[in-house]
Amino acid sequence: MILANLSVPLLGLVDTAILGHLENASTLAAAALGAHIISLLFWSFGFLRMSTTGLTSRLFGAENFAEVRAALLRALILATLIAIPLLAVGQLVLGLLAQTLSGNSAIAELSTAYLNIRIWSAPATLATYCFVGWFIGLGKSRSALIVLLVTNIANGLLDYLLIVVLEMDIRGAAYASLIAEYLGVTTALLICLGIIGRSPFRLTQQSKLFDRAKFSELLQTNADLFVRTISLLLVFLIVSSAGVRISPEVAAANAILLNLLAFSAYAMDGFAYAAESLCGRAWGKRDFKEFWLVAKESTIYALLIGISFVAIFLLLEQSILGLYTNLPEVILEAKAVYLWLALLPLVAIWCYQLDGIFIGIGHTHSMRNAMLLSFLLVFLPLFFMGRDSGNTGIWMALSAFHLARVVSLGIPLLLVFKAQ
């Protein structure tokens, strides 16, 4: 799962690294803003991945194989119903959003061009969430790795072809991601058909696909996760857009640092994904001893990964920033707040692990409540109070937000522990 997750931020990392070596910082800032907007839009529906993982792992633990298969089909139906209106209204809304958030007409124009292309990947992206979530819930992390590697290797190769060779600039980055997403979902479908064609799925009876109670449970879980996810993405969109309003150089610097944060997050999330699958499976079997053992062990190893990232960030600062860009003014702005990024994994790791445990056991309401508290009562007040501190104030608010998530998730987990 670490290998699978590390491939995910490469979709943005490769775009950023190639565009960061072009002559204009506005191009990198526009791509970063466009990527964050499309991430906000798509990952607002990331509940498709999370709910499918948690539900599948619990059903698999209970050996209800007919419902395991039905869980994927229901998720894909929901993904299709979401993708259709996204395609219908996406181009109308995204351009206005880019203009509103950028405060810079040149950046807004470039971001809009990027977004108008990327929106067409909605069906593939949402379906991939469902497939990857199902694979993780079954404990088939290698299948998830294959899908994500196909997507990101294709994206990297296409980035070079379209941006460097064909000189398509920011539009090349958008088309590369679009094509890569459809290659990824095709791979996922082929793997899924192979799994369903094997025992025990092949030998089980069909489940009632359009069961009202099952769909009601799915929608409630997804509603909780939708609120949680969109709140989280709003935090990062606010951070990104705030940098744009300071200067293109600060926006480009924050794009680099947020990509580094995402890279570390996906690596540490490998153990959280494992916790989703294994904790959910133990919960489905009602084996609470195994549940707490998985929760404890996965967190210990995740913490070691978090400490490793802090060491890497601190020791290789110059090399890491130089990999992303050779623009001296962007590197200078990045260094000014780099320490906040370098230390953040020590706090963030607890957020990821607690999320993974709660997804596994299906306590999505706890995740929703914790995120709302951290966003509304901690991040927003500190962000507005720290506006006079420039980019430093932005990163202070982001760090406090992660700390609030740890506290607001840790307390409900203690209550679950006492209830068992």
Protein Blocks (a to p, Z undefined) as FASTA:
>chain_A
ZZmmmmmmmmmmmmmmmmmmmmblklmmmmmmmmmmmmmmmmmmmmmmmmmmmmmmmmmm
nopaklmmmmmmmmmmmmmmmmmmmmmmmmmmmmmmmmmmnopaklmmmmmmmmmmmmmm
mmmmmmmmmmmmmmmmnopamlmmmmmmmmmmmmmmmmmmmmmmnonmjmlmmmmmmmmm
mmmmmmmmmmmmmmmmpcfklmpccddfklmklmmmmmmmmmmmmmmmmmmmmmmmmmmm
mmmmmomklmmmmmmmmmmmmmmmmmmmmmmmmmmmmmmmmmmnopaklmmmmmmmmmmm
mmmmmmmmmmmmmmmmmmmmmmmpccfklmmmmmmmmmmmmmmmmmmmmmmmmmmmmmmn
opamlmmmmmmmmmmmmmmmmmmmmmmnommlmmmmmmmmmmmmmmmmmmmmmmmmmmZZ
